[in-house]
């Protein structure tokens, strides 16, 4: 008889097991979805794989997609380590983009690249930080649920961005198209060879390493982890929980803000509709799939990036609806939840004696 | 003796590589109290959880009136009349007693009938509890009575009590024993999981001793007229003398003094009022009381975790108002909190990392002390494992994987290294086995050689073994402070705990 039995001891590598379960479940569900759409699942997966790995240019798009996902993944993970739910990375990303575009177009347009890029970066981090702090202050002072505030503030941020590029910041030479003018060349991020991968990607990797060390090797990080794991122990030890809510959300917002800068200065070169593309929400999946480990975030971000790139391929080659990658992303989230539950169990095959392993 | 109601035959259960129960045979008879003795981790709770349907056995069988039965859930076990009162009560705190009982009774013939049923059963078994009160307002003893009522409402024939007295204090224990005797009189089958020998000698008809997953002795208690020492030896497998080495320590300066100290309870329970006392270096001052009489709030305020309302607190010669104290809290107070699993430690972190919880400042390194000195943490953790005989592989193991006694030793070791002037220990040996209790008692006695010790407990034996002076708290007030050397006065402690001032 095969049965599921709850593990007495949590698994050592629970995260890996959970993520493996998540991927396996997603693959199986994906098969069902493809079959339901009348497409041979193997053909579909082959098309996705081909889209991702056929050429270096194709693969480079995975890294392009992964870059903002790493930042938003880190943003979500930073907050989640302290059991804060930052669903507002999207809005913070938007404010990061506003900050970067504002700095590049209006505040310091004439500066050389070596000054302008760091300034735009700082402006984006501050923009995201400020937006996240609204929810943080409400949480710290009035105990307002951050899930609601961060989520709702996304819509405010997006509408404000639209107001800017439809109104005061609209490109006067843009023939009425919504969007700001192009940022000066000095603000445009360096790209690698012929790809669209910008220096945002290595910066994202650096941020992941930085967050890992901050959480695991600093006093601040220790306190944040304790607060996340045992709030009562943190109170007993006299940690300043209110202060940590502010600093954690500020850092989280800063990461999301930088994602906005990388998109504005590395991809679009302007503030426009495509900026709020859902990377903030995708960051939730990236972070949890990585088990909130900053060093794993780049890998899960690339995985999700590959899903998006492969999904585009399905659309163009097999004529599947364009939402297919969103559906697959959704199944990945379900797979993740199922995987985390399943990782708490062990499969036992017991014979009649009950002695078999 | 009557035919057994329950017979366990060759029952085995394994968790990972560890056999929690191995080939266990046990018979339970109606109208008798069967004590199941054993150290922590001996497999008592697992065995009874199998009987109560919470775990499935790997092999072996459960016979009820001679017929094999098997339960997949506690609900199924209850259908067969087997219920368990767990150590951690399974009640919904925000709901009233009545609502909790209604919830477990499931389909009923209306609120009035249920209320009548509660009243009938409560009076039949002498269980006094007000159905309209919310569970969070109740003391531990009252909550336990609700749990018992819950089982009786479902016509339980076999009642299993898991360490029922660990959260109770003498008067509550007495009333629990009275209830158990009543249940026995009505022909119920009672199992008492415990490691307190006095309880066994007082209450049990049959006794089974478990050691490392196996039953080593199972017989009627009168069979050999075993003494406490004999029981303890069978339990631990070696001779245990519960004896503490209480040296004479000269009493030094006053470390902590409270005057008219009043405040609220952090959890909304009873407040404490007008507490005045002094604790001096070289002594163990005990605050004893039935749980829920304001001691939690008092300790929390002394430790500076919550703000008292009024009064003054003098620490190390400096007087603070109740308001100032929260901010002024120095590093000079070490504190072993009652809740060792979620307050005193972080189960998901390593033993070494747990050392940082209250001693973070001593692990600062790097620029402006912003970095964490993990090497020193690991060294301290490893040293504590050796010094306190903590049973684990290394200081990298998760604190949550330790048994209660070993976890408490980690917390104790951490707090001892803080070099505090005042050492607060709150229910430090609750639920621990003999060996761990002995270790902690000796550590506290040693600690008073260099600090003032405040012991807060409900365990009378603990207080009598350790204290120099005893303050009895009842309903938020210290009724009396008694010198532990004054044997006439000490005899009154139990009564004082029940609020009887004579």
Interface residues (C-beta under 8 A of the other chain):
Chain A: X7 X8 X9 X10 X216 X217 X218 X219 X220 X221 X222 X223 X225 X226 X229 X230 X232 X233 X235 X236 X237 X238 X350 X353 X354 X355
Chain B: X12 X15 X16 X18 X57 X58 X59 X60 X304 X305 X329 X335 X337 X339 X342 X343 X344 X345 X346 X347 X348 X349 X353 X356 X357 X358 X360 X363 X364 X369 X370 X371 X372 X374 X398 X401
